[in-house]
Amino acid sequence: MMDHTGGWMGGWAGGQMLVWAALAVLVVVVVVIKSLTRKKK
């Protein structure tokens, strides 16, 4: 169990985790804003 997840988690430990987390947050924010603007219109 741990060596399978540890393999790809190790790649995230080099700071790329922050980049992917930031991208994920941006995508969520854009989707939320689009859904809110559609409801207002």
N, CA, C and O atoms as CSV, one atom per row, in Angstrom:
chain,resi,resn,atom,element,x,y,z
A,1,MET,N,N,0.822,-1.207,0.000
A,1,MET,CA,C,0.000,0.000,0.000
A,1,MET,C,C,0.862,1.266,0.000
A,1,MET,O,O,0.671,2.153,-0.832
A,2,MET,N,N,1.801,1.343,0.929
A,2,MET,CA,C,2.575,2.582,1.078
A,2,MET,C,C,3.564,2.787,-0.060
A,2,MET,O,O,3.777,3.929,-0.466
A,3,ASP,N,N,4.197,1.702,-0.612
A,3,ASP,CA,C,5.167,1.955,-1.669
A,3,ASP,C,C,4.505,2.383,-2.970
A,3,ASP,O,O,5.140,3.049,-3.789
A,4,HIS,N,N,3.253,2.019,-3.179
A,4,HIS,CA,C,2.570,2.459,-4.404
A,4,HIS,C,C,2.256,3.966,-4.322
A,4,HIS,O,O,2.566,4.716,-5.246
A,5,THR,N,N,1.650,4.392,-3.232
A,5,THR,CA,C,1.336,5.815,-3.072
A,5,THR,C,C,2.623,6.622,-2.876
A,5,THR,O,O,2.730,7.749,-3.359
A,6,GLY,N,N,3.598,6.046,-2.169
A,6,GLY,CA,C,4.859,6.741,-1.920
A,6,GLY,C,C,5.611,7.041,-3.202
A,6,GLY,O,O,6.363,8.014,-3.260
A,7,GLY,N,N,5.421,6.217,-4.242
A,7,GLY,CA,C,6.105,6.445,-5.517
A,7,GLY,C,C,5.691,7.751,-6.169
A,7,GLY,O,O,6.547,8.541,-6.568
A,8,TRP,N,N,4.371,7.994,-6.286
A,8,TRP,CA,C,3.937,9.239,-6.930
A,8,TRP,C,C,3.901,10.409,-5.949
A,8,TRP,O,O,4.021,11.559,-6.371
A,9,MET,N,N,3.740,10.148,-4.664
A,9,MET,CA,C,3.786,11.227,-3.678
A,9,MET,C,C,5.180,11.825,-3.614
A,9,MET,O,O,5.330,13.023,-3.370
A,10,GLY,N,N,6.205,11.003,-3.830
A,10,GLY,CA,C,7.584,11.492,-3.816
A,10,GLY,C,C,7.815,12.531,-4.900
A,10,GLY,O,O,8.587,13.469,-4.699
A,11,GLY,N,N,7.153,12.380,-6.061
A,11,GLY,CA,C,7.295,13.346,-7.146
A,11,GLY,C,C,6.654,14.684,-6.793
A,11,GLY,O,O,7.069,15.732,-7.287
A,12,TRP,N,N,5.627,14.638,-5.925
A,12,TRP,CA,C,4.933,15.862,-5.516
A,12,TRP,C,C,5.715,16.631,-4.455
A,12,TRP,O,O,5.508,17.830,-4.267
A,13,ALA,N,N,6.622,15.924,-3.758
A,13,ALA,CA,C,7.323,16.527,-2.628
A,13,ALA,C,C,8.302,17.622,-3.066
A,13,ALA,O,O,8.734,18.427,-2.241
A,14,GLY,N,N,8.656,17.657,-4.357
A,14,GLY,CA,C,9.652,18.616,-4.839
A,14,GLY,C,C,9.111,20.007,-5.099
A,14,GLY,O,O,9.760,20.790,-5.792
A,15,GLY,N,N,7.949,20.340,-4.570
A,15,GLY,CA,C,7.404,21.673,-4.759
A,15,GLY,C,C,6.340,21.719,-5.843
A,15,GLY,O,O,5.597,22.695,-5.941
A,16,GLN,N,N,6.258,20.663,-6.667
A,16,GLN,CA,C,5.233,20.637,-7.710
A,16,GLN,C,C,3.839,20.525,-7.098
A,16,GLN,O,O,2.849,20.908,-7.721
A,17,MET,N,N,3.767,19.999,-5.875
A,17,MET,CA,C,2.482,19.875,-5.200
A,17,MET,C,C,1.813,21.244,-5.062
A,17,MET,O,O,0.598,21.373,-5.211
A,18,LEU,N,N,2.629,22.266,-4.774
A,18,LEU,CA,C,2.077,23.617,-4.638
A,18,LEU,C,C,1.541,24.118,-5.974
A,18,LEU,O,O,0.506,24.783,-6.023
A,19,VAL,N,N,2.251,23.797,-7.061
A,19,VAL,CA,C,1.822,24.235,-8.395
A,19,VAL,C,C,0.493,23.597,-8.757
A,19,VAL,O,O,-0.426,24.275,-9.215
A,20,TRP,N,N,0.392,22.254,-8.546
A,20,TRP,CA,C,-0.854,21.552,-8.867
A,20,TRP,C,C,-1.983,21.996,-7.957
A,20,TRP,O,O,-3.128,22.093,-8.400
A,21,ALA,N,N,-1.683,22.273,-6.677
A,21,ALA,CA,C,-2.711,22.739,-5.743
A,21,ALA,C,C,-3.234,24.104,-6.189
A,21,ALA,O,O,-4.438,24.359,-6.142
A,22,ALA,N,N,-2.324,24.980,-6.620
A,22,ALA,CA,C,-2.725,26.312,-7.079
A,22,ALA,C,C,-3.589,26.211,-8.336
A,22,ALA,O,O,-4.585,26.922,-8.468
A,23,LEU,N,N,-3.202,25.321,-9.261
A,23,LEU,CA,C,-3.990,25.133,-10.479
A,23,LEU,C,C,-5.374,24.596,-10.152
A,23,LEU,O,O,-6.370,25.033,-10.728
A,24,ALA,N,N,-5.432,23.634,-9.214
A,24,ALA,CA,C,-6.718,23.059,-8.814
A,24,ALA,C,C,-7.626,24.133,-8.214
A,24,ALA,O,O,-8.819,24.181,-8.514
A,25,VAL,N,N,-7.058,24.990,-7.368
A,25,VAL,CA,C,-7.835,26.070,-6.748
A,25,VAL,C,C,-8.343,27.045,-7.816
A,25,VAL,O,O,-9.495,27.476,-7.770
A,26,LEU,N,N,-7.483,27.386,-8.770
A,26,LEU,CA,C,-7.888,28.306,-9.832
A,26,LEU,C,C,-9.031,27.724,-10.657
A,26,LEU,O,O,-9.982,28.428,-10.996
A,27,VAL,N,N,-8.932,26.430,-10.978
A,27,VAL,CA,C,-9.994,25.783,-11.758
A,27,VAL,C,C,-11.315,25.804,-10.999
A,27,VAL,O,O,-12.364,26.103,-11.569
A,28,VAL,N,N,-11.254,25.483,-9.701
A,28,VAL,CA,C,-12.467,25.486,-8.879
A,28,VAL,C,C,-13.073,26.887,-8.816
A,28,VAL,O,O,-14.287,27.047,-8.950
A,29,VAL,N,N,-12.237,27.893,-8.612
A,29,VAL,CA,C,-12.722,29.279,-8.536
A,29,VAL,C,C,-13.398,29.693,-9.845
A,29,VAL,O,O,-14.466,30.305,-9.832
A,30,VAL,N,N,-12.768,29.356,-10.971
A,30,VAL,CA,C,-13.342,29.711,-12.281
A,30,VAL,C,C,-14.688,29.024,-12.478
A,30,VAL,O,O,-15.639,29.644,-12.953
A,31,VAL,N,N,-14.772,27.751,-12.118
A,31,VAL,CA,C,-16.028,27.013,-12.271
A,31,VAL,C,C,-17.121,27.615,-11.388
A,31,VAL,O,O,-18.265,27.761,-11.820
A,32,VAL,N,N,-16.766,27.963,-10.154
A,32,VAL,CA,C,-17.739,28.553,-9.233
A,32,VAL,C,C,-18.221,29.904,-9.759
A,32,VAL,O,O,-19.419,30.188,-9.741
A,33,ILE,N,N,-17.291,30.735,-10.225
A,33,ILE,CA,C,-17.654,32.054,-10.755
A,33,ILE,C,C,-18.575,31.906,-11.976
A,33,ILE,O,O,-19.565,32.626,-12.109
A,34,LYS,N,N,-18.234,30.962,-12.862
A,34,LYS,CA,C,-19.069,30.755,-14.052
A,34,LYS,C,C,-20.464,30.290,-13.659
A,34,LYS,O,O,-21.453,30.745,-14.235
A,35,SER,N,N,-20.554,29.392,-12.688
A,35,SER,CA,C,-21.870,28.902,-12.266
A,35,SER,C,C,-22.683,30.013,-11.603
A,35,SER,O,O,-23.899,30.088,-11.785
A,36,LEU,N,N,-22.012,30.879,-10.834
A,36,LEU,CA,C,-22.705,31.979,-10.181
A,36,LEU,C,C,-23.211,33.010,-11.196
A,36,LEU,O,O,-24.325,33.522,-11.080
A,37,THR,N,N,-22.368,33.303,-12.194
A,37,THR,CA,C,-22.767,34.283,-13.203
A,37,THR,C,C,-23.904,33.741,-14.061
A,37,THR,O,O,-24.757,34.506,-14.511
A,38,ARG,N,N,-23.925,32.419,-14.294
A,38,ARG,CA,C,-25.002,31.824,-15.078
A,38,ARG,C,C,-26.318,31.898,-14.300
A,38,ARG,O,O,-27.378,32.129,-14.884
A,39,LYS,N,N,-26.245,31.702,-12.986
A,39,LYS,CA,C,-27.462,31.754,-12.167
A,39,LYS,C,C,-28.018,33.188,-12.110
A,39,LYS,O,O,-29.234,33.380,-12.107
A,40,LYS,N,N,-27.138,34.180,-12.067
A,40,LYS,CA,C,-27.583,35.578,-12.029
A,40,LYS,C,C,-28.251,35.968,-13.343
A,40,LYS,O,O,-29.248,36.690,-13.346
A,41,LYS,N,N,-27.705,35.495,-14.452
A,41,LYS,CA,C,-28.276,35.810,-15.759
A,41,LYS,C,C,-29.547,34.982,-15.967
A,41,LYS,O,O,-30.192,35.092,-17.010
